[in-house]
Amino acid sequence: MILALLSPHSAASPAKYGFINKSGKLVIPAKYDETTAFSEGLAAMKTEGGAGTGSQDKWAYLDSEGNTVIQQVWLPSE
């Protein structure tokens, strides 16, 4: 089981997301603006873009070991 992790944040440093395993070991560093929950062994991690940046969101899919399985894909920002 992989659990989401939220990094400390302040006005100067926005929150970032990563994942830890059930033992508390960091498996994916907290460096992503957004993430999805794991489904069928993969989770999507927002790597750049988004509201206010003038660009499309870019997401990569990682496995539970933190390996990139699907390189960046572009999704429209909301």
Secondary structure, 3 states (H helix, E strand, C coil): CEEEEECCCCCCCCCCEEEEECCCCEEEEEEECCECCCECCEEEEEEEEECCCCEEEEEEEEECCCCEEEEEEEECCC
